[in-house]
């Protein structure tokens, strides 16, 4: 029974969105693609992936922040 609870807890933790680490733009032919690494397994992921294809971690690609002084958005 303990094993089932551990599996369920592990699966639920994967559903909490985490921000990719080491985000950078990569030139691919004529495109600039935002790439990063999965925070759970360090697998390379692209900005259009909502889940890591290696471990299933849900990803949060929100790259905008608001400047509190003038309420403008800027890229992280």
N, C-alpha and C positions, 0 to 999 in steps of 0.2 A: 504494500500500500504506500509506503514511503517513497518508493521509486516512481509511482504514478504522480505523486504530488510534486516531486522534483522536476519531472518532465513537463508538467503543466506550468510550473513556475518559470522554467526556462523558456517555454514557448511564449508565455505572456510578456516576459522581459524583452523578447525580440520584437514585439509589437509596439514598444515605446520608441517613437522616432528619435534618432540621434543624428547629430550633424557629422557629415564626413570630415575627415581631417586632411590637412595638406592640400586644400583646394588650389587648383591652378588651371590656367587655360593652356590647351595643347593644340597646336596647328595640325590639322588633318586635311590635306589637300587644300581646298579653299575655305575651310570652316575652322572656327575657333571653338573647341569643345571644352566645357568646364569638366574637369576630372578631379577625383579625390580618392581617399582610401576609406574603406569601411572601418568605423571605430571599433568594431568587435573583432574582426579577423584580419584587417589590413589589406583586403582584396581591393584591386583597382575598380572603381565604379565611375560611370558617366552620369552627368546631371539629369538625364532622362530616366534613370533607373530609380524607382521608388523603394526597391528592396535590393539588398545585396544578393547577387546570383550565387554566391558561394555559401553563405551561412543563413540567409533569410532575414537579416537585420533590417528593420524599417528605417529609411533614411529621410532626413529633413534637409532639403536643399535651400531653405530660405536664406537668401544672400543679401537681403536689404535690411538696413537699420535706419531708424529715424533720429535725426539730429534734434535734440530737445530745444535748442535755442531758436531755430527758425523753422522747425517742423518739416525739414526736407529729407528726402530719402537719399541714401548713398549706398554703394556696394561695399560689402565686407571684404 
